[in-house]
Amino acid sequence: MSLKEQLQADVVAHMKAGNKTALTTVRNVLGEITTKEKSGKTPVELDDAQTTALLQKEAAKRRDTARIYTEAGESERAAAETAEAEIIEAYLPQPLSESEVAEIVDTTIAGLKADGVELSMRQMGAVMKPVTEKVAGRYDGKAVSEMVRGRLAQQ
């Protein structure tokens, strides 16, 4: 079952359970997915990776809004935004720890060296592509890039 199908099935489940917060949150996210799919010149069908990226953005938006509400003294509104963010984050894959990402980076670099690739900063893309595929959506891309850059600088 795709992530989008899971969200659609959960709309029915939340409706039956009477969970209004979860229901409106999932409906809003599905609306964002539909908007994204229909925007542009030709309609597209988002795959799970694209849907995950959209969910991450939506969760981050709500976390940011909650922070703004907290700073403004609107704790009730901040709590509502945080609750929505937690509902969305439940659909995201489990994040990786820094050590797990470091292991992926080191394994990828070792594999490329074994294949005879001479690694330098110019080959950063050759390292980033397989690492990004394995990490996709489970760790901050900028932090991964900095980690790879640091490892290549040591070569």
C-alpha positions as CSV (number, residue, x, y, z in Angstrom):
1,M,0.0,0.0,0.0
2,S,1.4,3.4,-1.0
3,L,1.7,6.2,1.5
4,K,-1.1,8.1,-0.3
5,E,-3.4,5.1,-0.1
6,Q,-2.5,4.8,3.6
7,L,-3.5,8.4,4.1
8,Q,-6.8,7.9,2.2
9,A,-7.6,4.7,4.3
10,D,-6.8,6.6,7.5
11,V,-9.4,9.3,6.6
12,V,-12.1,6.7,6.8
13,A,-10.6,5.3,10.1
14,H,-10.4,8.8,11.7
15,M,-14.0,9.5,10.5
16,K,-15.3,6.3,12.2
17,A,-13.3,7.0,15.3
18,G,-14.5,10.6,15.5
19,N,-10.9,11.9,15.7
20,K,-11.5,15.4,14.3
21,T,-8.0,16.7,14.6
22,A,-6.4,13.7,12.9
23,L,-9.2,13.7,10.3
24,T,-8.8,17.4,9.3
25,T,-5.0,17.1,9.3
26,V,-4.9,14.0,7.0
27,R,-7.5,15.6,4.8
28,N,-5.4,18.8,4.5
29,V,-2.3,16.8,3.7
30,L,-4.2,14.9,1.0
31,G,-5.4,18.2,-0.4
32,E,-1.8,19.4,-0.6
33,I,-0.8,16.1,-2.4
34,T,-3.7,16.6,-4.9
35,T,-2.7,20.2,-5.4
36,K,0.9,19.2,-6.0
37,E,-0.1,16.5,-8.4
38,K,-2.4,18.8,-10.5
39,S,-0.2,21.8,-10.5
40,G,2.0,22.3,-13.5
41,K,1.4,21.7,-17.2
42,T,0.7,18.0,-16.9
43,P,-0.8,16.1,-14.0
44,V,1.6,13.7,-12.2
45,E,1.2,11.0,-9.7
46,L,3.5,11.5,-6.6
47,D,5.5,8.4,-5.6
48,D,6.2,7.6,-2.0
49,A,9.5,9.5,-1.9
50,Q,7.8,12.7,-3.2
51,T,4.9,12.2,-0.8
52,T,7.3,11.8,2.1
53,A,9.1,15.0,1.1
54,L,5.8,16.8,1.0
55,L,4.8,15.4,4.4
56,Q,8.1,16.6,5.9
57,K,7.5,20.1,4.6
58,E,4.0,20.1,6.0
59,A,5.2,18.9,9.4
60,A,8.0,21.5,9.4
61,K,5.5,24.2,8.5
62,R,3.3,23.2,11.5
63,R,6.3,23.1,13.9
64,D,7.4,26.5,12.7
65,T,3.9,27.9,13.1
66,A,3.7,26.4,16.6
67,R,7.0,28.1,17.5
68,I,5.6,31.5,16.3
69,Y,2.4,31.0,18.3
70,T,4.4,30.1,21.4
71,E,6.5,33.2,21.1
72,A,3.3,35.2,20.7
73,G,1.8,33.7,23.9
74,E,-0.9,31.7,22.1
75,S,-0.2,28.4,23.8
76,E,-3.5,26.8,22.8
77,R,-3.0,27.5,19.1
78,A,0.7,26.3,19.4
79,A,-0.5,23.0,21.0
80,A,-3.0,22.5,18.1
81,E,-0.2,23.0,15.5
82,T,2.1,20.7,17.4
83,A,-0.6,18.0,17.5
84,E,-1.0,18.3,13.7
85,A,2.7,18.0,13.2
86,E,2.8,14.8,15.3
87,I,0.0,13.3,13.3
88,I,1.9,14.0,10.1
89,E,5.2,12.8,11.5
90,A,3.6,9.4,12.3
91,Y,3.5,8.8,8.5
92,L,7.2,9.6,8.0
93,P,9.9,6.9,8.1
94,Q,11.9,6.6,11.3
95,P,14.8,9.1,11.2
96,L,18.3,7.7,11.2
97,S,20.9,8.5,13.9
98,E,24.1,10.3,13.0
99,S,26.1,7.1,13.6
100,E,23.8,5.2,11.2
101,V,24.3,7.9,8.5
102,A,28.1,7.9,9.1
103,E,28.1,4.2,8.6
104,I,26.2,4.5,5.3
105,V,28.6,7.3,4.1
106,D,31.7,5.2,5.1
107,T,30.4,2.1,3.5
108,T,29.6,4.0,0.3
109,I,33.1,5.5,0.2
110,A,34.7,2.2,0.8
111,G,32.6,0.6,-2.0
112,L,33.6,3.3,-4.4
113,K,37.3,2.9,-3.5
114,A,37.0,-0.9,-4.0
115,D,35.7,-0.2,-7.5
116,G,38.8,1.8,-8.2
117,V,37.3,5.3,-8.1
118,E,39.8,7.9,-7.1
119,L,37.9,10.0,-4.5
120,S,38.4,13.7,-4.1
121,M,36.0,16.7,-3.7
122,R,35.3,16.6,-7.4
123,Q,33.7,13.1,-6.9
124,M,31.4,14.3,-4.2
125,G,28.4,13.7,-6.4
126,A,29.5,10.1,-7.0
127,V,29.3,9.6,-3.2
128,M,26.2,11.7,-2.5
129,K,23.9,10.0,-5.1
130,P,24.0,6.5,-3.5
131,V,24.0,7.9,0.1
132,T,21.0,10.2,-0.7
133,E,19.1,7.2,-2.0
134,K,19.7,5.2,1.2
135,V,19.1,8.1,3.5
136,A,16.2,9.7,1.6
137,G,13.9,11.6,4.0
138,R,15.3,10.1,7.1
139,Y,18.2,12.6,7.8
140,D,18.9,16.2,7.0
141,G,20.4,16.5,3.5
142,K,22.6,19.4,4.4
143,A,24.1,17.5,7.3
144,V,24.7,14.5,5.0
145,S,26.5,16.7,2.5
146,E,28.7,18.2,5.2
147,M,29.5,14.7,6.5
148,V,30.5,13.5,3.0
149,R,32.5,16.7,2.4
150,G,34.4,16.0,5.7
151,R,35.1,12.4,4.8
152,L,36.4,13.4,1.3
153,A,38.6,16.1,2.8
154,Q,40.3,13.4,4.9
155,Q,41.1,11.3,1.8
